[in-house]
Amino acid sequence: MKKQIIVTGMNCGHCVARIRGLFEENKEVTNVEINLEDKSIVLESVLSDEQIVYILGEKYTVVSIHKID
């Protein structure tokens, strides 16, 4: 399933690398794309919305999660 996640707290290339690492180490994620300008993450995974929020932790606040067809 492909989902777009909008977050706050992602402000620089280091944040992008950290978030990419959080998801790439998860076996349930098959692809991750991050757009710093839009503050968005596109995931291809079977993770639930709750799991995504948990993985991002307190440093990155999830504003919205939308399923992409």
NORCORTA-V906659 format. One line per field, one symbol per residue. ss: DSSP state (2 for helix, 1 for strand, 0 for the rest). phi: phi as a letter, one per 20 degrees, with the letter a starting at -180 (. if undefined). A space follows every 50 residues. Layout:
ss = ???
phi = ???
//
This chain:
ss = 01111111000022222222222200001111111000011111100022 2222220000111111110
phi = .dcdddcdnecbfffgfffgfgeffefedebcccdffelccdddadffgf ffgfffmefdeeebccfde
//
